[in-house]
Amino acid sequence: MKLTIERAALLKSLAHVQSVVERRTTIPILSNVKLEGRAGALSLNATDMDLDIIESVPADVVRPGATTAPAHTFYEIVRKLPEGSQVEIEFNADDGQLTLRSGRSKFSLACLPVEDFPVLSGGELPFSFTLAAAELKTLIDRTRFAISTEETRYYLNGIYLHAAIGASGDVLRAVATDGHRLARVEVTLPAGAAGMPGIIIPRKTVAELRKLIDETDCEITVSLSETKLKFAFGDAVLTSK
């Protein structure tokens, strides 16, 4: 794999995906971000096995390929590169090293096999609908403060999203409570959401999703099953159990 990419675009996407990676993990591959260069873009993928984020960034791909690199180290290197610079990224499969070059700077990172990186984004998601970014922001912002932080009450550690009948008809309702406070907000039920199973969006997923949609005003496609939830918009896909 060999490609050139703008530092600003790479840093922005790295900031999104690396925040999913836990600082301490007993599974080494989960400390890494998957990098895949193909068809004019670099795809970045990070997961903690419960939450998965994939984001694509435009890049000049000379040689397609894929590898994984230490997420936090990679992010810190790119963060400290000069503003406005171009970054050349090259992976050598023979020695398992990822090389970053920018101006006079050169860095080498030891990689783990891309084949070891887990896949969370597969599986059938029978229900699908779209929400305006403003609607999703409203559902999150007016309920997230009431999410419980007590790990023993895991069923309260998120926002309960479900279809319901409200005063104005069919609605998509978001509810959160910590046992002392309860927050509820509704938007008109989108086409395709009727009959959807109620699903709890975990607290960490809520936080990462809110950061991702903060800078967008596009429509967001929500796909779900009884055990999995996916948000897709722009160049990003977030999948959560």
C-alpha positions as CSV (number, residue, x, y, z in Angstrom):
1,M,0.0,0.0,0.0
2,K,1.3,3.5,-0.9
3,L,-0.7,6.7,-0.9
4,T,-0.5,10.5,-0.3
5,I,-3.1,12.3,1.7
6,E,-3.7,15.8,3.2
7,R,-2.7,16.0,6.8
8,A,-5.8,17.9,7.9
9,A,-8.3,15.4,6.4
10,L,-6.3,12.5,7.8
11,L,-6.2,14.0,11.3
12,K,-9.9,14.8,11.3
13,S,-10.9,11.2,10.5
14,L,-8.2,9.7,12.8
15,A,-9.6,11.8,15.7
16,H,-13.0,10.2,15.0
17,V,-12.0,6.6,14.8
18,Q,-9.2,6.5,17.4
19,S,-11.5,7.7,20.2
20,V,-13.3,4.3,19.9
21,V,-10.0,2.4,20.8
22,E,-9.6,1.6,24.5
23,R,-6.4,2.6,26.1
24,R,-6.1,-0.7,27.9
25,T,-7.1,-3.9,26.1
26,T,-6.0,-7.5,26.5
27,I,-6.5,-8.1,22.7
28,P,-3.6,-6.4,20.9
29,I,-5.4,-6.0,17.5
30,L,-8.0,-3.8,19.2
31,S,-5.4,-1.2,19.9
32,N,-4.9,-0.8,16.1
33,V,-6.7,1.1,13.4
34,K,-7.3,-0.7,10.1
35,L,-6.0,1.3,7.1
36,E,-7.1,0.3,3.6
37,G,-6.0,2.3,0.5
38,R,-8.2,1.8,-2.6
39,A,-10.0,3.7,-5.4
40,G,-8.9,7.2,-4.5
41,A,-9.6,6.9,-0.8
42,L,-8.1,5.8,2.5
43,S,-10.5,3.9,4.7
44,L,-9.9,4.0,8.5
45,N,-11.6,1.4,10.7
46,A,-11.5,1.1,14.5
47,T,-13.5,-1.1,16.9
48,D,-13.8,-2.3,20.5
49,M,-15.9,-5.2,19.5
50,D,-19.1,-3.4,20.6
51,L,-18.7,-0.3,18.6
52,D,-17.2,0.0,15.1
53,I,-16.4,3.2,13.1
54,I,-15.4,3.3,9.4
55,E,-14.5,6.6,7.7
56,S,-13.1,7.2,4.2
57,V,-10.9,10.1,3.3
58,P,-9.9,11.2,-0.3
59,A,-6.3,10.1,-1.1
60,D,-4.0,9.7,-4.0
61,V,-3.6,5.9,-3.9
62,V,-0.5,4.7,-5.9
63,R,-0.6,1.1,-4.7
64,P,-3.8,-0.4,-3.0
65,G,-3.4,-2.5,0.1
66,A,-4.3,-2.8,3.8
67,T,-2.7,-3.1,7.2
68,T,-3.3,-2.1,10.8
69,A,-1.3,0.4,12.9
70,P,-1.3,1.5,16.6
71,A,-4.2,3.9,16.7
72,H,-3.2,6.4,19.4
73,T,0.5,6.5,18.3
74,F,-0.6,7.0,14.6
75,Y,-2.9,9.8,15.7
76,E,-0.3,11.6,17.8
77,I,2.3,11.5,14.9
78,V,-0.2,13.0,12.4
79,R,-1.3,15.6,15.0
80,K,2.2,16.9,15.4
81,L,2.9,17.2,11.6
82,P,2.9,20.8,10.2
83,E,-0.4,22.2,9.2
84,G,-1.1,22.2,5.5
85,S,1.3,19.4,4.9
86,Q,0.9,16.3,2.7
87,V,1.5,12.8,4.3
88,E,2.9,9.9,2.3
89,I,1.9,6.5,3.8
90,E,3.6,3.3,2.7
91,F,3.2,-0.2,4.0
92,N,5.9,-2.8,3.3
93,A,4.5,-6.3,3.7
94,D,8.0,-7.8,3.8
95,D,9.0,-6.3,7.1
96,G,5.5,-5.4,8.4
97,Q,6.4,-1.7,8.8
98,L,4.2,1.3,8.0
99,T,6.2,4.4,7.0
100,L,4.9,7.9,7.2
101,R,6.8,10.7,5.5
102,S,6.0,14.4,5.6
103,G,8.6,17.1,4.6
104,R,11.8,16.1,6.5
105,S,10.0,13.9,9.0
106,K,9.9,10.1,8.7
107,F,8.2,7.6,11.1
108,S,8.0,3.8,11.1
109,L,5.3,1.9,12.9
110,A,5.2,-1.9,13.6
111,C,1.9,-3.3,12.2
112,L,-0.3,-6.3,13.1
113,P,-1.8,-8.5,10.3
114,V,-4.9,-7.1,8.8
115,E,-6.4,-10.6,8.7
116,D,-6.6,-10.5,12.5
117,F,-8.8,-7.3,12.5
118,P,-12.3,-8.2,13.6
119,V,-15.4,-7.5,11.4
120,L,-18.4,-6.1,13.2
121,S,-20.3,-4.4,10.4
122,G,-21.7,-7.6,8.8
123,G,-25.1,-9.2,9.4
124,E,-28.6,-8.6,8.2
125,L,-30.3,-5.4,9.3
126,P,-34.0,-5.7,8.2
127,F,-35.2,-2.3,9.3
128,S,-34.0,0.9,7.6
129,F,-35.0,4.5,7.6
130,T,-33.5,8.0,7.3
131,L,-33.4,10.9,9.8
132,A,-32.3,14.5,9.2
133,A,-29.1,15.2,11.2
134,A,-31.0,17.9,13.1
135,E,-33.6,15.3,14.2
136,L,-31.0,12.9,15.4
137,K,-29.1,15.7,17.3
138,T,-32.4,16.6,19.0
139,L,-33.1,12.9,20.0
140,I,-29.6,12.7,21.5
141,D,-29.2,16.2,23.1
142,R,-32.5,16.2,24.9
143,T,-32.1,12.7,26.5
144,R,-28.4,11.9,26.9
145,F,-28.0,13.9,30.2
146,A,-30.4,11.4,31.9
147,I,-28.4,8.2,30.9
148,S,-27.3,6.2,34.0
149,T,-23.6,5.9,34.6
150,E,-24.0,2.9,37.1
151,E,-22.5,-0.1,35.3
152,T,-24.6,-2.5,37.4
153,R,-27.7,-1.1,35.8
154,Y,-26.5,-1.8,32.3
155,Y,-30.1,-1.6,30.9
156,L,-30.1,2.1,31.8
157,N,-26.7,2.8,30.3
158,G,-28.1,4.2,27.0
159,I,-31.0,5.8,25.1
160,Y,-34.0,3.6,24.3
161,L,-35.1,4.2,20.7
162,H,-38.4,2.8,19.6
163,A,-41.5,3.4,17.5
164,A,-44.6,4.5,19.5
165,I,-47.9,6.2,19.2
166,G,-47.8,9.8,20.5
167,A,-50.3,12.6,20.8
168,S,-49.7,13.6,17.2
169,G,-49.6,10.1,15.8
170,D,-46.8,7.6,15.0
171,V,-43.5,8.8,16.4
172,L,-39.9,7.7,16.9
173,R,-39.3,8.1,20.6
174,A,-36.0,8.4,22.5
175,V,-36.0,7.8,26.3
176,A,-33.3,7.8,28.9
177,T,-33.4,7.6,32.7
178,D,-31.0,7.1,35.6
179,G,-33.8,6.1,38.0
180,H,-34.1,9.7,39.3
181,R,-34.6,11.7,36.1
182,L,-36.4,10.7,32.9
183,A,-36.0,12.4,29.5
184,R,-38.2,11.7,26.6
185,V,-38.3,13.3,23.1
186,E,-40.2,12.4,19.9
187,V,-40.0,13.1,16.2
188,T,-42.4,12.0,13.5
189,L,-41.9,8.3,12.7
190,P,-39.8,8.0,9.5
191,A,-40.9,5.8,6.6
192,G,-39.5,2.3,7.1
193,A,-39.4,2.5,10.9
194,A,-42.8,1.1,11.6
195,G,-42.6,-2.2,13.4
196,M,-38.9,-1.7,14.3
197,P,-37.7,-3.5,17.5
198,G,-36.9,-1.2,20.4
199,I,-33.2,-0.9,20.8
200,I,-30.9,0.6,23.4
201,I,-28.1,2.8,22.1
202,P,-25.2,2.4,24.5
203,R,-23.7,5.5,26.2
204,K,-20.4,5.2,24.4
205,T,-22.1,4.9,21.1
206,V,-24.2,7.9,21.9
207,A,-21.1,10.0,22.6
208,E,-19.2,8.9,19.5
209,L,-22.2,9.3,17.2
210,R,-22.9,12.8,18.5
211,K,-19.3,13.8,17.7
212,L,-19.6,12.4,14.2
213,I,-22.8,14.2,13.3
214,D,-21.8,17.5,14.9
215,E,-20.3,18.8,11.6
216,T,-22.9,17.4,9.2
217,D,-26.4,18.4,8.1
218,C,-27.0,15.6,5.7
219,E,-29.5,12.8,6.0
220,I,-28.5,9.8,8.2
221,T,-29.5,6.3,7.2
222,V,-30.4,4.2,10.3
223,S,-30.4,0.4,9.9
224,L,-31.1,-2.0,12.7
225,S,-32.0,-5.5,13.9
226,E,-32.8,-6.7,17.5
227,T,-29.1,-6.8,18.3
228,K,-27.3,-4.4,16.0
229,L,-27.6,-0.7,14.9
230,K,-25.9,1.1,12.1
231,F,-25.7,4.8,11.2
232,A,-24.4,5.8,7.8
233,F,-23.9,9.3,6.5
234,G,-21.4,11.0,4.2
235,D,-18.1,9.1,4.4
236,A,-18.7,7.5,7.8
237,V,-20.4,4.4,9.0
238,L,-20.9,3.7,12.8
239,T,-22.1,0.2,13.8
240,S,-23.0,-0.7,17.4
241,K,-24.2,-3.8,19.3
